[in-house]
Amino acid sequence: MAENERPKPGERAPSKSANGRARRGDAPARLWLYGRHAVAAALANPDRRVRRVLATKNAADWLAAQTIREDLRAKIEDAKPGAIDKALPAGAVHQGLAAEVFDLPRARLKEACAPAEAGTPVVVLDQITDPQNIGAIFRSAAAFGAKAVIVQERRTPPLSGALAKAAAGAIETVPCVKAVNIARALEALADLGYVTIGLAGEAETDLRKTPKDKPVALVMGAEGAGLRKLVAETCSILARIPIASGMESLNVSTAAAIALYESSQKTD
């Protein structure tokens, strides 16, 4: 690839077939991760292939005390903050640490979500595209023991950069399933035994009244637009988070954290 054809940091660079689509089975895309927790988690993940690590002296000292794979310590390069700035998108808050990595192996729905178990929910994101929100949802998913996060393949940003930093390492521990069709993914989850619960402010059912003794998949729509019609119709239940009447809605990542906490509570 010529120098002027290289992708910008954080962008995917899959090879393409004659019709311009990325071919399945191509080499994984190269991505940039930055921020101490995001990079340390990647270096500890046996499934993550790492090309290089840029670290300031302070960040390298911090990294030396972390549990990372021994074979990767030789890939840590001494770098000045300015050199790391140049490798990353403008304004990236890297905390003196960045890693160029390969995308993780593709997660499959049945492998990631089976067996279905009460108290270990799955999160499904319907056209949520904001990297900060997605990263925060991954972080909450990890905190509450979610089996996986399912996203729409075509509209979800790469799991890198600001998204990975907001996730604070959770993209390394929570499988991300990329689905072509969210409604069909919900049908597949139902076949596995999940009760699919769509979060909707206009729903009559209180989230607190939804099943606790069954496996659940929490379906979150984009802020403003909410769940798409077909996705909402495919859900087993539509439920709302009860909030004060003076507040119209919650940020989607906040709503996800509340729903995950509620759905991870097992009945006595």
N, C-alpha and C positions, 0 to 999 in steps of 0.2 A: 504494500500500500504506500503511495507517495505521501510525503510529509504533509502536503496541503489537503490530503484526503482523510487524514486521521480524525477520529471522532474527538469532540471536545471532552474534557474530563467529566466523568459521570455519565456519559452517553454510551448506549449500546452500539456495537459495531458488528452485527451479524453479516455473514456473506449472504448473497441473494441469488435466487433462481432467475430464470429468464423473465418471469412475470413481476419481478421486483420484490417478491415476498421472501422473508428469511426462511431458509430450509431447516426443517427439524433434523437434528443430528449434526448440525454445524458445531464448530468449536464454541465453547461458552464465551459470552461477551466479557470484555475487560471493563471493570468498574473501579471508581475511586471511593474508598471509605475514609472518613476522617472523624476526629474526636477520640478521646482516650478510650472510652468504654466500647465504642463501636469497633475500633481497631483491635483492642485487646481480645474482645469476644471472637472476632474473626480469626485471630492468631491461635486461639484455643480450640477452634472448631476443626475436627479432623476431616470434615467434608469440604472445607474451604481451601481452594488452591490460591496461593499467594505469589505474586510476581516480585514485588518490592515493597519495602517499608521505608518511609522518610520520617526521621525523628530528630527533634532538637535535643540538646544534651539533657535538659530537664525532663523532657518526655521519655528519653531513652532510660534515664535513671528510674523513672516511675515504672516503665515497662519491664525493667529488669526484675522487679519485685512481683510481677504478675505471673500467673500460671499460663504459660504459652508453650506451644510445641517447640522442643529444643532445636529441631532442624530448621526453624524459621529465624532463629536469633542471628544467623549469619547473613540474613537478607535485610537486616536493619541498617540503613545508611544514615550517617551523620549529615544533618541538613540544617541550614539557617531558616528562620521563619519566612524570609522572603522567597526562598527557593520553594518552600511548600506552598506559599501563596500562588506562585506561578503555575504550579501543577494542578491547582484546583479552581473551581468557579469563583468569580469575584465575590468577596464578602464571606467566604466560607470560614466558619469559626472552628479551626482545626485543633486548637490546644497543643500545637507543636507536634502533631502526629497524624500521618496519613498513610494509607496502604493501597497499592494498586492490586486488585484481586480479580479472579475469574468468577463469573456468576455461579451460584450454587446449582447442583443437579436439580432437574425439574421434579417437583413433588407431585404425586398422583393422589387423587381424592380418596380412593378406597384404601390405599396404603396408609395415608396420613390420618384418616378419620375413623378407621375401624381398629378395634371394636368400639361400638358406641357405648359410652358409659355415663351414667348420671353423675353430675358434679364436675365433669370435664367437658365444657362446651366447645363448640366450633363457632368461629366468627365468619360471617359472610358479608363482604362489602360490595354494595351495588352502585357502581359508577362513582365511588369516592376517589378523587384525583389529587387532593392536596397532600403533598409529601409529609408535612408536619403532622397532620391528622392521622395519616396512615401509620407513621412511625410511632406516634403516641398510642394508637390502638394495638400495635404489636407489643409495645411495652406492657400495656394492661393485660393483653392476652397471656404473656409470659407470667405476669404476676399472679394471675388467677388460674393457671394450669390449663389453659385452652389447648386442645389437640392441634389445631391448625387455624390459619386465616386463609379464606378463599377470596380471591379478587378476580375482577374481569381482566382477561389477558390484554385486550387491545387498549384499554384506557388507563391502566395503572402505571405510574412512573416506575423507573428502575429502583430496585431495593439497594440504593446507594446514596451517597451524598447526605443532604439534609434529612432525608427520610431515615437513613440508617442511624444518623446521629440522634434523632429524636427517639428512635427505638432503643437506644442505649444498649445495644448488643442483642436485643430480642430477635432480630432477623436470623441470628445464628442458631437459635434454640427452638423457635416456633416455625414449623413448616408452612411455606406459602404455596398454596395451590392456585394455579392460574387457569381459570375456567373460560372457555370460549362463550358459553351461554350460562348465565347465572340461574335462570329458571330451571334448566336441566340439571344443574349442580344441586339445586334444592330437591329435585325429584330423586336424585341419586342418594342424597343424605337421608331422605325419608325411607328409601329402600333399605338403608343401613340401620334404621330404627330411630332416627332423630325426629324430635318434634321441632319443626322449623318456625321460629318466632320472629315475625317482622316488627321492628320498632316503628310506630307511627303515632304522632301526637294526637290524631283524631280517633284513635282506637278506643273502644269501650272497655276492653279488658285491661285491668291493672297488671303490670309486669309482676308484681308481688303475688298475684293469684295464678301465675302460670306454673306448669308442673315442675316439681323439684325431684321427683322420683324417677324421671325419665331423662335420657340424653337430649340436650337441646342444641340447636344451631341458632345463633342470634344474627339476624339479618338487618344491616344498617344501610340506609339510603344516604345520598348526598344531601348536604345542608341546603335548605330551600326547596329543592326538587323532591326530596324524600324518595321513597321506594317507587320504582316504575310499576305501572299497572299490572303487567303480567307477573312480575316478581312478587308483588303484594298478593295477587290472586293465588300464587303457587304456595305461599306460606300456610302452614297448618293453623297458625293463630296470628292475629295482629294485636299488639299490646303497646301500652303507653307507660312512660315513666311519670308518676304523679309529681307535678311541680306547682308552685304558687301561680295563681291566676294572673298575676301581674307580669309574669315572664313567659314569653311566647314559646321559646324552645331552648335546648341546650346545644352547646358545641358537640359535634358528632363524636369526638374522642372522649369527651366527658360522659356522654350518654353511653358509650361503649363500656367505659370503666364501671359505671353504675350497674349496667345490665350484666356484665361479667361477674361482678361481685354477687349480685342477686342470684344468678343462675348457677353459680358454683356452690351455693349453700345446699347441703344435703339435708333431707328430712331426718328427724330423730327416729 
